[in-house]
Amino acid sequence: MNVWIAALLLFAAADPSGNGPPPAPVDVASPPSSATRTPSGVAMRVITPGGGTRHPTDNDCVRLHFTIWRRDGSFLSSSRPSGEPQNQCLVSAFPGVAEALKKMVVGEQLRVWVPATLLYLGDDDDRVPREDATFDVELYEIIEAPPTPRSLKSAPATARRTASGLAIEVLKRGKGTRHPQEETPVKLDFSGWTTDGRLIESTVMARHPAVVTLAGVIPGWREALLQMVVGDRVRLWIPRDLAYGPKPLRGQPKGDLVYELALLEIQ
């Protein structure tokens, strides 16, 4: 989820005098000469230095606070009235903001001047007007993504292939003989990637296992879960037709997918 989408949908309706928003910085309209500029057109200036050396990477999520202004200084939105930093995954962040986040460390606060071409995502182009914006972003935490599997394009020779085209590699064996049934809820942790290495979802990062039934999951999951016992952790190479099919719904990933499933409980 992009935490700024809803705010930017209010571009035309934002009232900067309604609820006492923070005043615009003096350099809101354009970056000063001291700002760092990237080849893409993003400019950034450090307001408060952070600590450490780790930067967020493509598949990581972060906790942050933000405030957004138009280039004319009118206020758009801020996470600060909520009190709690917001969660944002880099894969779903605006491209220009993601570029800035990858250069930050925890505790750092940046002012970022983002051109309109790097501020919007394709699915929102017809809902959000194109307009440059200036962000103040403060990074509170980096939520590290699970390691990306080395073999994404194809399963290794050690994986077992089924008649359907699914490939399964057992990473950890569980105990017992009980397998999930169609309508029995199961608790599991999972992470999934596209074949180009983009993390699409992860309960590990959310720090909260999911509870599902086999009837409600994609065919590749269903086939694997029917064979698993509690404690099993497997990696799956799922062909497109066992994932979301040739025409996935909006928001669903396309093509072949790789998932790791850990079966925690059969309820």
ZIUR-V5938 format. One line per field, one symbol per residue. ss: DSSP state (~ for helix, > for strand, _ for the rest). phi: phi as a letter, one per 40 degrees, with the letter a starting at -180 (. if undefined). psi: psi as a letter, one per 30 degrees, with the letter a starting at -180 (. if undefined). A space follows every 50 residues. Layout:
ss: ???
phi: ???
psi: ???
This chain:
ss: ____~~~~___________________________>>_____>>>>>>__ __________>>>>>>>>>>____>>>>_~~~___>>>>~~~__~~~~~~ ~_______>>>>>>_~~~___~~~________>>>>>>>>>>>_______ _________>>_____>>>>>>_____________>>>>>>>>>____>> >>~~~~___>>>_~~~__~~~~~~~_______>>>>>>_~~~________ ______>>>>>>>>>>_
phi: .cccddccccdcbcbcbcbgccccccbccaccccccbbdchcbabccbcb bgbcbcbdccbbbababbbcccgccbaaccdcgcdccacccbcddccdcc ccbcbdgcbbbbbbcdcbbbbdcbdcbbccacabbbbbcbabccccdcdc cbcaccccccbbcchcbbbccaccbgbcbcbdbccbbababbbcccgccb aaccccgacbbbbccbbcdccdccccbcbdhcbbbbbbcdcbbbgcbccd gccbgcbbbbbbccabc
psi: kjffeeeffgeffkjffehhlkkklfgeekklffkkklfffkkkkkekla lafkkkleflllklklkkllfgfkkelkfeffekklkkkefglkeeeeee effllkfkkkkkjklefgfllefgeffkkjkllkkkkkkekkjkllkkke jeelklffkkklfffkkkkjekkallfklklegkkkklklkkllfggkkf ljfeefhjllkllffglleeeeeeeffllkfkklkkjjlefgcgafillk fkllaklkkkkjjekj.
